[in-house]
Amino acid sequence: MLKINENYLNIKGSYLFAGIAKKVREFSAANPDKKLISMGIGDVTLPLADAVVAEIKAAADEQGRADTFHGYGPEQGYDFLKNAIKDYYLKNTGVELSLNEIFVSDGAKSDVGNMLDIFSKDNVVLIPDPVYPVYVDTNVMDGRKIVYLNANQENGFLPMPDETVDCGIIYLCSPNNPTGAVYSRDQLKKWVDYANSKGAVILFDAAYEAFISDPLLPRSIFEIDGARTCAIEFCSLSKTAGFTGTRCGYTIVPKALSVGGVKLNPLWLRRQTTKFNGVSYIVQKGASAVFSEAGIEQSRKNIEYYRNNAKIIMQTMDELNITYTGGKNSPYVWLKCPSNMGSWEFFDLLLEKANVVGTPGEGFGKNGEGFFRLTSFSNYENTLEAMERIKNILK
């Protein structure tokens, strides 16, 4: 008789943001005259850069001519995009990569989950709490044992390794989603040393690296000595260049990384060539334009726009004497709910009284209870109006 993967019965019935969307739909249906402002889901609002759009259009035209048509491409990505990523790393982080260490994908979320294919289900997994739900859910789906790291106000939501804990897989995200906290070089060095000493692999999510404005903070884990023998890095163009609806990202698997004498780079290549047909030629051409001189300049303007929104949110929190992290080097502001309210209680208050949608911290884990995430990805006018509404109900 056919059997299901019963691990799926151990995850929540719906994804966090699906639950939020359901609440919002019900409120809107009952209050059609209310204008809701979303400061919750981390989708961008600004369009793709002109340089990207121009390249996508040109690539689409190529696909309409027999002499320039592209069919199946390399599953790990075209060299023109991988060379652009390689140059970007060298210029912005000082990290030198080889082309066969770069794997183009449809986004960090996919690869973070798919990477688990090459690891045994017997591995113990170390995951911070609160955390991006995908890290937890994908491991629960596989039936792995999870040990949670306490991220809290006391450690600035940046937990450090515990030498008494043994594990095989470690998840780190910096700048962090949801808390906006960013690891320093010294802190990441301790994690790298810990992983190497335990024979563990760090799955490092750098999806928000472009929002780091402090030059002293690392934008890639490979800026840290020893990381090439213990870390895999995931990055995405979703927030860097507005590819949330276009879908493109990349994963770095160093050639020096091995487990039990087995190199992980060829394992990931084998997995991708078997289970993934690659990102479309048109999208990869658009992605390559992100790293062009014009694309970088235009994308930076968009990031500055979101940074300014984050400043407005932070100024509001300061005015209301609300404790928070993030905002400066991150698009997320992680705030402590006022008056000791619970996360969902505060969500309901903002939805019903201010008609503003945020993300309850409880949805990111046990330690997220009593906290709340606001994003800077709305437009400027809505950000201003949302903060005024919040001030009016909390003052």
C-alpha positions as CSV (number, residue, x, y, z in Angstrom):
1,M,0.0,0.0,0.0
2,L,1.2,3.5,-0.8
3,K,2.5,5.5,2.1
4,I,2.9,9.2,2.5
5,N,5.8,11.0,4.0
6,E,4.4,11.3,7.5
7,N,6.9,14.1,8.4
8,Y,4.6,16.5,6.5
9,L,2.0,15.9,9.3
10,N,4.4,17.5,11.8
11,I,4.5,20.9,10.1
12,K,1.9,23.6,10.6
13,G,-1.2,23.4,8.4
14,S,-0.3,26.6,6.5
15,Y,2.7,28.7,5.8
16,L,3.0,31.8,8.0
17,F,2.3,34.3,5.2
18,A,-0.6,32.3,3.9
19,G,-2.2,32.6,7.4
20,I,-1.6,36.3,7.4
21,A,-3.1,36.6,3.9
22,K,-6.3,34.8,5.0
23,K,-6.8,37.2,7.9
24,V,-6.3,40.2,5.6
25,R,-8.8,38.8,3.1
26,E,-11.4,38.3,5.8
27,F,-10.9,41.8,7.2
28,S,-11.0,43.4,3.7
29,A,-14.2,41.5,2.8
30,A,-15.9,42.8,6.0
31,N,-14.4,46.3,5.6
32,P,-14.4,47.1,1.9
33,D,-14.1,50.9,2.6
34,K,-10.8,50.6,4.6
35,K,-7.5,51.2,2.8
36,L,-5.0,48.6,4.0
37,I,-1.2,49.3,4.0
38,S,1.0,46.2,3.9
39,M,4.2,46.4,5.9
40,G,4.4,42.6,6.3
41,I,5.4,40.3,3.5
42,G,8.8,41.2,2.2
43,D,7.8,41.8,-1.5
44,V,9.3,44.8,-3.2
45,T,7.3,47.6,-4.8
46,L,9.8,49.3,-7.1
47,P,10.0,48.0,-10.7
48,L,13.0,46.3,-12.3
49,A,15.9,48.6,-13.3
50,D,15.8,50.0,-16.9
51,A,19.0,48.2,-17.7
52,V,17.5,44.9,-16.7
53,V,14.2,45.4,-18.6
54,A,16.2,46.3,-21.7
55,E,18.3,43.1,-21.5
56,I,15.2,41.0,-20.9
57,K,13.5,42.5,-24.0
58,A,16.6,42.0,-26.1
59,A,16.8,38.3,-25.0
60,A,13.2,37.8,-25.8
61,D,13.8,39.1,-29.3
62,E,16.7,36.6,-29.6
63,Q,14.4,33.8,-28.7
64,G,12.2,34.8,-31.6
65,R,14.9,34.2,-34.2
66,A,16.3,30.8,-35.3
67,D,19.9,32.0,-35.5
68,T,19.9,33.3,-31.9
69,F,17.4,30.9,-30.3
70,H,18.5,29.2,-27.0
71,G,17.0,25.9,-25.9
72,Y,18.2,23.9,-22.9
73,G,21.0,25.8,-21.2
74,P,23.5,24.6,-18.6
75,E,21.6,23.6,-15.4
76,Q,24.2,25.5,-13.3
77,G,23.8,28.7,-15.2
78,Y,25.3,30.4,-18.3
79,D,28.9,31.6,-18.0
80,F,28.0,35.2,-18.9
81,L,25.9,35.4,-15.7
82,K,28.4,33.5,-13.6
83,N,31.2,35.7,-14.7
84,A,29.2,38.7,-13.7
85,I,28.6,37.2,-10.2
86,K,32.2,36.3,-9.9
87,D,33.2,40.0,-10.7
88,Y,30.6,41.3,-8.3
89,Y,32.0,39.2,-5.4
90,L,35.6,40.3,-6.1
91,K,34.7,43.9,-6.3
92,N,32.3,44.1,-3.3
93,T,33.7,41.5,-0.9
94,G,37.3,40.8,-2.1
95,V,36.3,37.1,-2.4
96,E,37.6,35.3,-5.5
97,L,35.4,32.6,-6.9
98,S,35.8,30.1,-9.7
99,L,33.0,29.7,-12.2
100,N,32.3,26.1,-11.2
101,E,31.7,27.2,-7.6
102,I,28.7,29.3,-8.7
103,F,25.3,27.8,-9.3
104,V,22.5,29.9,-10.7
105,S,19.0,29.1,-9.4
106,D,15.4,30.5,-9.3
107,G,16.0,31.9,-5.8
108,A,17.6,31.3,-2.4
109,K,14.4,29.8,-0.9
110,S,14.5,26.9,-3.4
111,D,18.2,26.2,-2.9
112,V,18.0,26.4,0.9
113,G,15.5,23.6,0.8
114,N,16.9,21.6,-2.1
115,M,20.4,21.6,-0.6
116,L,19.2,19.1,2.0
117,D,19.0,16.5,-0.8
118,I,22.8,15.9,-0.5
119,F,22.8,15.5,3.3
120,S,21.8,12.5,5.3
121,K,18.5,12.7,7.3
122,D,20.5,11.6,10.4
123,N,22.2,15.0,10.7
124,V,21.3,17.1,13.7
125,V,20.4,20.6,12.6
126,L,21.1,23.8,14.5
127,I,18.6,26.6,13.7
128,P,18.3,30.1,15.4
129,D,14.9,31.0,16.9
130,P,13.3,33.2,15.7
131,V,14.0,32.3,12.1
132,Y,12.8,32.3,8.5
133,P,10.2,29.4,8.6
134,V,11.6,27.7,5.5
135,Y,14.7,26.5,7.4
136,V,12.6,24.7,10.0
137,D,9.8,23.4,7.7
138,T,12.2,21.8,5.1
139,N,14.0,19.9,7.8
140,V,10.8,18.8,9.5
141,M,9.6,17.5,6.1
142,D,12.8,15.3,6.0
143,G,12.4,14.2,9.6
144,R,15.7,15.6,10.9
145,K,16.3,16.5,14.6
146,I,16.4,20.2,15.1
147,V,18.2,22.0,18.0
148,Y,17.2,25.6,18.4
149,L,19.6,28.5,19.2
150,N,18.0,31.1,21.4
151,A,18.2,34.5,19.7
152,N,16.9,37.2,22.0
153,Q,17.3,40.7,23.3
154,E,20.1,39.7,25.6
155,N,22.4,38.5,22.7
156,G,21.1,41.1,20.2
157,F,19.3,38.4,18.3
158,L,22.8,37.1,17.2
159,P,23.3,33.7,19.0
160,M,26.8,32.3,19.2
161,P,28.0,28.7,19.1
162,D,27.8,26.4,22.1
163,E,30.8,24.0,22.1
164,T,28.8,21.4,24.1
165,V,26.3,21.0,21.2
166,D,27.2,18.7,18.3
167,C,25.5,19.2,15.0
168,G,25.9,18.5,11.3
169,I,24.0,21.4,9.6
170,I,24.0,25.1,10.8
171,Y,21.7,27.8,9.5
172,L,22.8,31.4,9.7
173,C,21.2,34.4,8.0
174,S,22.9,37.8,8.0
175,P,21.4,40.4,7.7
176,N,18.8,38.3,9.5
177,N,15.3,37.7,8.5
178,P,13.2,38.5,10.6
179,T,15.3,40.4,13.1
180,G,17.5,42.6,10.9
181,A,20.5,41.8,13.1
182,V,23.9,41.5,11.3
183,Y,26.9,39.4,12.4
184,S,30.3,41.1,12.8
185,R,33.5,39.5,11.3
186,D,34.6,38.4,14.8
187,Q,31.2,36.7,15.4
188,L,31.2,34.9,12.1
189,K,34.8,33.8,12.7
190,K,33.7,32.0,15.8
191,W,30.9,30.3,13.9
192,V,33.4,29.2,11.2
193,D,35.8,27.9,13.7
194,Y,33.0,26.0,15.5
195,A,31.8,24.5,12.3
196,N,35.2,23.3,11.2
197,S,35.9,21.8,14.6
198,K,32.6,19.9,14.6
199,G,32.9,18.8,10.9
200,A,29.6,20.7,10.3
201,V,28.4,22.7,7.3
202,I,27.0,26.3,7.6
203,L,24.2,27.1,5.3
204,F,24.6,30.9,5.1
205,D,21.7,33.0,3.7
206,A,23.1,36.3,2.4
207,A,19.9,37.3,0.6
208,Y,20.0,40.8,2.1
209,E,23.7,41.5,1.7
210,A,23.1,44.5,-0.5
211,F,21.4,46.4,2.3
212,I,24.6,46.4,4.5
213,S,25.8,50.0,4.6
214,D,28.5,49.6,7.3
215,P,31.8,48.8,5.5
216,L,33.0,46.9,8.7
217,L,30.3,44.3,8.4
218,P,30.9,41.2,6.2
219,R,28.6,40.8,3.1
220,S,29.7,37.2,2.5
221,I,30.8,34.5,4.8
222,F,33.7,33.8,2.5
223,E,35.3,37.0,3.7
224,I,36.0,34.9,6.9
225,D,39.2,32.8,6.9
226,G,38.3,29.1,7.0
227,A,34.8,29.5,5.6
228,R,35.6,27.7,2.3
229,T,35.9,24.4,4.2
230,C,32.7,24.7,6.1
231,A,30.1,26.9,4.4
232,I,27.7,27.2,1.5
233,E,26.3,30.6,0.6
234,F,22.9,31.4,-0.8
235,C,22.0,34.7,-2.3
236,S,19.1,36.1,-4.3
237,L,18.3,39.0,-6.6
238,S,14.8,39.3,-5.2
239,K,15.6,42.1,-2.8
240,T,18.8,43.3,-4.4
241,A,17.2,44.0,-7.8
242,G,13.5,43.4,-7.4
243,F,13.4,39.9,-8.9
244,T,10.6,38.7,-6.6
245,G,8.4,38.0,-9.6
246,T,11.3,37.3,-12.1
247,R,13.1,34.7,-10.0
248,C,16.8,34.4,-10.0
249,G,19.5,33.7,-7.4
250,Y,22.7,31.9,-6.9
251,T,24.5,29.5,-4.5
252,I,28.2,29.2,-3.9
253,V,29.6,25.8,-3.1
254,P,33.3,25.9,-2.6
255,K,35.5,23.3,-4.2
256,A,37.4,23.0,-0.9
257,L,34.3,21.9,1.0
258,S,34.0,18.2,1.8
259,V,32.3,15.9,4.3
260,G,34.0,12.7,5.3
261,G,36.4,13.0,2.4
262,V,33.5,13.6,-0.2
263,K,33.5,16.9,-2.1
264,L,30.1,18.6,-1.9
265,N,30.6,20.7,-5.1
266,P,30.2,17.8,-7.5
267,L,27.4,16.3,-5.4
268,W,25.4,19.5,-5.8
269,L,26.2,19.7,-9.5
270,R,24.9,16.1,-9.8
271,R,21.8,17.0,-7.9
272,Q,21.1,20.0,-10.0
273,T,21.7,18.4,-13.4
274,T,19.3,15.6,-12.4
275,K,16.5,17.6,-10.7
276,F,16.7,21.1,-12.2
277,N,16.5,22.3,-15.8
278,G,18.1,25.7,-15.0
279,V,16.9,29.3,-15.0
280,S,15.6,30.6,-18.4
281,Y,17.9,32.3,-20.8
282,I,15.8,35.4,-20.8
283,V,15.9,35.7,-17.0
284,Q,19.6,35.1,-16.8
285,K,20.3,37.8,-19.4
286,G,18.2,40.2,-17.3
287,A,20.1,39.1,-14.2
288,S,23.5,39.7,-15.8
289,A,22.4,43.3,-16.4
290,V,21.9,43.7,-12.6
291,F,25.7,43.5,-12.4
292,S,26.4,45.9,-15.2
293,E,27.6,49.4,-14.4
294,A,24.1,50.8,-15.2
295,G,22.3,48.0,-13.4
296,I,24.3,48.4,-10.3
297,E,23.7,52.2,-10.2
298,Q,20.0,51.8,-10.8
299,S,19.6,48.9,-8.3
300,R,21.4,50.9,-5.6
301,K,19.0,53.8,-6.1
302,N,16.2,51.3,-5.3
303,I,18.0,50.0,-2.2
304,E,18.5,53.6,-1.0
305,Y,14.8,54.2,-1.5
306,Y,14.0,51.2,0.8
307,R,16.7,52.3,3.3
308,N,15.0,55.7,3.5
309,N,11.7,53.9,4.3
310,A,13.5,52.0,7.0
311,K,14.7,55.3,8.5
312,I,11.1,56.5,8.7
313,I,10.1,53.4,10.5
314,M,13.0,53.6,12.9
315,Q,12.3,57.3,13.6
316,T,8.7,56.4,14.5
317,M,9.9,53.6,16.8
318,D,12.3,56.1,18.5
319,E,9.4,58.6,18.9
320,L,7.2,56.0,20.5
321,N,10.1,54.7,22.7
322,I,9.7,51.2,21.2
323,T,12.7,48.9,21.4
324,Y,13.8,47.5,18.0
325,T,16.7,45.9,16.0
326,G,17.4,46.1,12.3
327,G,16.6,48.9,9.9
328,K,20.1,50.3,9.5
329,N,21.8,47.4,7.6
330,S,18.6,45.6,6.8
331,P,15.1,46.1,5.2
332,Y,13.5,44.7,8.3
333,V,12.7,46.4,11.6
334,W,12.1,44.0,14.5
335,L,10.2,45.7,17.3
336,K,9.1,44.7,20.8
337,C,5.3,44.8,21.0
338,P,4.2,47.7,23.2
339,S,2.4,47.2,26.5
340,N,3.6,43.6,26.7
341,M,1.1,42.6,23.9
342,G,1.4,39.3,22.2
343,S,2.5,39.1,18.6
344,W,-0.9,38.2,17.2
345,E,-2.6,40.6,19.6
346,F,-0.5,43.4,18.2
347,F,-1.2,42.2,14.6
348,D,-4.9,42.4,15.2
349,L,-4.6,45.9,16.8
350,L,-2.7,47.3,13.8
351,L,-5.0,45.6,11.3
352,E,-8.3,46.7,12.9
353,K,-7.3,50.1,14.3
354,A,-4.6,51.4,12.0
355,N,-5.4,49.2,8.9
356,V,-1.7,48.3,8.7
357,V,-0.5,44.8,8.1
358,G,2.7,43.6,9.7
359,T,4.2,40.1,10.6
360,P,3.7,38.7,14.1
361,G,7.0,37.5,15.5
362,E,5.5,34.3,16.9
363,G,5.3,33.1,13.3
364,F,9.1,32.9,13.2
365,G,9.4,30.8,16.3
366,K,8.9,30.6,20.1
367,N,11.4,33.5,20.8
368,G,9.5,35.7,18.4
369,E,6.5,35.9,20.7
370,G,6.1,39.5,21.9
371,F,7.9,40.9,18.8
372,F,6.8,42.1,15.4
373,R,8.4,42.6,12.0
374,L,7.8,45.6,9.7
375,T,9.4,45.9,6.3
376,S,10.7,48.8,4.3
377,F,9.5,47.5,1.0
378,S,6.3,49.5,0.7
379,N,6.4,52.8,-1.2
380,Y,7.4,56.0,0.4
381,E,3.9,57.5,0.7
382,N,2.4,54.4,2.2
383,T,5.3,54.1,4.7
384,L,4.7,57.7,5.9
385,E,1.0,57.1,6.2
386,A,1.4,53.8,8.0
387,M,3.8,55.3,10.5
388,E,1.4,58.2,11.2
389,R,-1.5,55.7,11.7
390,I,0.6,53.7,14.1
391,K,1.6,56.8,16.1
392,N,-2.0,57.9,16.3
393,I,-3.2,54.6,17.9
394,L,-0.1,54.1,20.2
395,K,0.4,57.7,21.5
